[in-house]
Amino acid sequence: MTDFRSIYAFPWDLAERGLEASLSEFRDLGLNAVTVAGSYHAGKFLRPRSSSPVFFPEDGTVYFRHDPSRYGRIVPIPNSMVAERDILGEVVRKGEIAANAWLVLLHNTPLGSRNLEDCVGNAFGDRYVYNLCPSSPNAREFARGLAADVAANYQVSGITLESPGFAPFFHGFHHEFNLVLPNRWLENLLGLCFCENCVEGAERAGIDAKRLQGVTRKWISDYLAGDVDYPEDMAESFWLADLATDRELSAFLDWRCQVVTSLVAEIRMAVASEVAVAVIPSVGRPTANSWYEGSNLADLRRAAGALEICLYEPESTRVTADFADVRRRLGGTEGLRCVIRPSAPDLNSASEVRAAVSDIAALGAEGISFYNWGFLRKRNLQFVLEALREVAP
């Protein structure tokens, strides 16, 4: 196991607990880095070790003091706490533990609501306000600016990029609801973006995107107007068959990967070479499905330098299998880090956490992170301590 042993943390949790106490606890757990949220979306969080356990963060805000000159049409929304405390800056200045900045890029509902023309749009023209489209020049400028800003103005050791691509249909908005039986075929069709930027870009690449948009719209409309529900296992086969037989569909999804890879490459170029850049290719499971979001794992690793894959599975054997599959796809473990959750709904026992950490260390992981400090009970933090003792004494 490499020297990168980190825990994800939110600025509000660090502020509440106190920075000295927090950093001391991280070191005692065997960690040598903390991955602090620099930009984040909304949520409703249960914090078991807090005197105020239920917390609602401000949606789509940044947790560092940004430089407005680095942005174009789309500019960050500062979190209200930044005016009083710059937690990321305090962690960096203390220098007691490596500071890694975690940036949620394009998953931002407030910015999407203010910039509809820069959002993902489905085959019907409905805009998904929670997902700025990676093919939008304005969205790309925002993502580059965010990464370059925090890397230039804070002496972080690295940045971790989340949501650089196309979010799945059922990921990203609050109170998602429908009374149509969900299945992967329908969800994937609804998740395809046919905004002006995507259609024009795909057409330039030789893809008949307008035809594909029309076909997609018809397939969805016919399904919603019909009386037949697709069982989940059959819907999976229907989707794979469409990929294999529709040239435009497969080419379009491949083109989406090129869009996201090029954005990450631009971010890497905008960030100083001494600052490491890692990409979270997907929060879906298993990691191999990330291609749908525009994440070609090998290409992203080359563009950024590192991947940080979320192995969010309920059993250590599944964690190991996912990691082994990604290692196979990459042809090795260079630049391959991972994130696990040492708690329910994933690995909720000391033995499972130890087994997962030991297995991925043996398979050559270049780093491990744990998600998320503010969400974990004391007993779950003990799992982290015991697991790291075995691989990083």
GIMOUR-V632130 format. One record per helix or strand of 3 or more residues. SS is the DSSP state (@ for helix, = for strand). FROM is the first residue (numbers start at 1). TO is the last residue. If there is no record, write none. Layout:
# GIMOUR-V632130
ss/from/to
SS/FROM/TO
SS/FROM/TO
This chain:
# GIMOUR-V632130
ss/from/to
=/4/9
@/11/17
@/19/28
=/33/40
@/68/70
@/80/83
@/87/94
=/98/104
@/109/114
@/116/118
=/119/121
=/127/132
@/137/153
=/158/162
@/184/191
@/196/204
@/209/225
@/232/245
@/247/270
=/276/279
@/287/293
@/297/304
=/306/310
@/316/330
=/336/340
@/350/362
=/367/370
@/373/375
@/378/391
